[in-house]
Amino acid sequence: MEYTVQKLALLAGVSTRTLRYYDSIGLLSPARVSSSGYRIYGSREVDRLQQIMFYRELGVSLEEIGELLASPDYDADLALRQHRAKLLARRDQLDALIANVDMTLAQREGRATMSDKMKFEGFKQKLIDDNERQYGREARARYGDEQVDKANAKIKGMSEKQYAEVEQLAQDVHAALATAFATGDPAGELAQKAADLHRQWLCYYWDSYSKEAHAGLAQMYVDDERFTAYYDKDQPGIAVFLRDAVRIYTGVK
């Protein structure tokens, strides 16, 4: 079956402007253009749009989607299985949060008891899922599935006290970095204190620590624009400053 822009937009629940934009960036071009100038989409384009929408639902950027779909190794069947696994994981996360709300209500109404640890189970799973969605592919490529799975298990097993400590450490790292950055000296005492706080923060997540892995992660903060944007959101240049401080701290170039 064939569709015009308007009909495909209605079918998929997207705007015609979106489809035209996808065409302009080469992400989803029509099968042909009619003699009247209408974009015409066929079954192949419908399937491609479905894949695009799956990836968008999972938070993948349009640029990354284009690279994935253009890869000679792209396997549509494998992609669908991966979509399914990620969506099931998201459903599990939502189910955990719903169960958490239900249990909390039951406790407040005197119908059940709830340990402090139970109060945070759903949120820890959300943290794991969010990290997987945003950085999982890069982390697994760099460190391997086993190390990432161990890190996720460590997060899930955190006590309320540990969870609070790691959240505070994250704030301490940013505060220490901001202070050290003002000195402009990544080898200085303040910068080295920030690098040590960063190591302490990592140890809450990593199964084991190594100087090489620490330096490698700091380099990724510079190489990956998402990490750079996270650290540079308050002041541009902090990601590079942290990388340099960690290199000096670990002695790894």
GUMITOR-707456 format. One line per 10 residues: for each residue x, y, z of C-alpha. Coordinates in steps of 0.05 Angstrom, whole numbers. Layout:
X,Y,Z; ...
! end
This chain:
0,0,0; 23,71,-15; 14,134,27; 21,208,16; 54,250,70; -13,268,100; -37,195,101; 28,168,130; 29,222,183; -42,204,203
-26,130,204; 37,138,247; 12,193,292; 66,242,273; 63,310,239; 73,321,165; 127,371,185; 164,315,219; 162,271,157; 185,328,113
243,341,161; 263,268,161; 264,272,85; 306,336,86; 360,303,129; 360,238,90; 331,197,146; 266,177,112; 258,193,38; 195,176,-1
196,117,-49; 180,166,-105; 150,233,-121; 86,233,-162; 76,273,-225; 36,322,-183; 95,332,-136; 68,290,-78; 116,248,-36; 94,175,-40
115,125,13; 111,49,6; 116,-10,53; 192,-5,58; 187,67,82; 131,49,131; 176,-4,162; 234,45,166; 190,97,200; 169,45,251
242,32,267; 257,106,272; 199,114,321; 222,55,363; 291,86,369; 262,155,385; 219,124,440; 283,95,470; 317,164,469; 364,153,410
383,217,372; 364,226,299; 437,228,280; 450,161,315; 388,131,283; 413,151,214; 480,119,227; 448,55,253; 400,48,195; 455,64,144
503,13,172; 517,-47,126; 512,-91,188; 442,-66,205; 395,-125,218; 321,-105,222; 301,-170,257; 356,-162,309; 337,-89,319; 265,-109,333
287,-160,385; 331,-107,418; 273,-58,417; 229,-110,450; 280,-125,505; 289,-51,521; 214,-38,522; 203,-97,568; 257,-70,614; 222,-2,613
156,-37,629; 189,-73,687; 215,-7,712; 146,25,709; 115,-36,743; 167,-29,799; 150,44,809; 75,30,808; 85,-26,859; 127,23,901
70,74,901; 18,21,918; 60,-5,976; 73,65,1001; -2,80,1001; -16,15,1036; 35,33,1090; 7,102,1099; -63,72,1106; -38,22,1157
-49,-39,1112; 24,-59,1103; 94,-46,1127; 151,-23,1083; 225,-24,1097; 267,37,1081; 304,-4,1028; 239,-21,993; 221,52,986; 278,62,937
277,-2,896; 240,28,837; 283,90,835; 347,51,833; 321,9,775; 303,74,739; 374,99,749; 401,34,718; 352,38,660; 367,111,646
442,98,646; 433,39,599; 390,80,552; 438,139,550; 507,108,556; 498,32,555; 523,20,485; 587,60,495; 600,31,565; 590,-41,542
635,-30,482; 690,0,526; 685,-44,588; 647,-106,567; 579,-134,586; 605,-168,649; 632,-105,681; 570,-64,664; 524,-119,691; 565,-121,755
559,-45,762; 484,-49,753; 479,-104,805; 519,-61,853; 471,-3,843; 411,-47,855; 441,-74,919; 455,-6,949; 426,8,1017; 389,72,1031
451,98,1067; 496,82,1008; 447,112,958; 446,177,999; 523,176,1004; 534,169,929; 483,224,914; 521,270,963; 588,250,933; 563,269,863
547,339,889; 614,343,925; 650,325,860; 616,381,822; 628,432,878; 702,412,884; 711,415,808; 681,485,805; 728,510,859; 789,476,828
772,500,758; 777,572,782; 851,559,798; 865,535,727; 914,482,754; 894,409,745; 956,388,784; 938,432,844; 914,408,911; 842,427,898
840,392,830; 872,330,859; 821,330,915; 765,333,862; 797,274,825; 800,234,889; 726,249,903; 711,226,833; 747,161,847; 707,152,911
642,164,872; 662,113,819; 676,60,871; 602,60,890; 587,36,820; 647,-3,797; 659,-74,819; 733,-60,821; 776,3,810; 836,12,765
875,74,748; 873,57,674; 797,51,674; 790,116,714; 834,154,663; 796,121,606; 729,144,633; 755,215,642; 778,215,570; 708,192,549
680,253,584; 718,294,532; 707,249,472; 631,240,481; 592,305,473; 537,281,521; 586,274,578; 620,339,559; 554,375,560; 537,346,629
602,370,661; 606,435,622; 535,456,635; 556,505,690; 622,526,660; 653,506,593; 719,470,599; 707,431,663; 705,363,627; 775,375,599
799,401,666; 773,338,701; 805,294,648; 872,328,660; 865,325,735; 849,250,733; 908,236,687; 954,269,737; 919,234,795; 925,165,764
992,176,729; 960,149,665; 968,190,601
! end
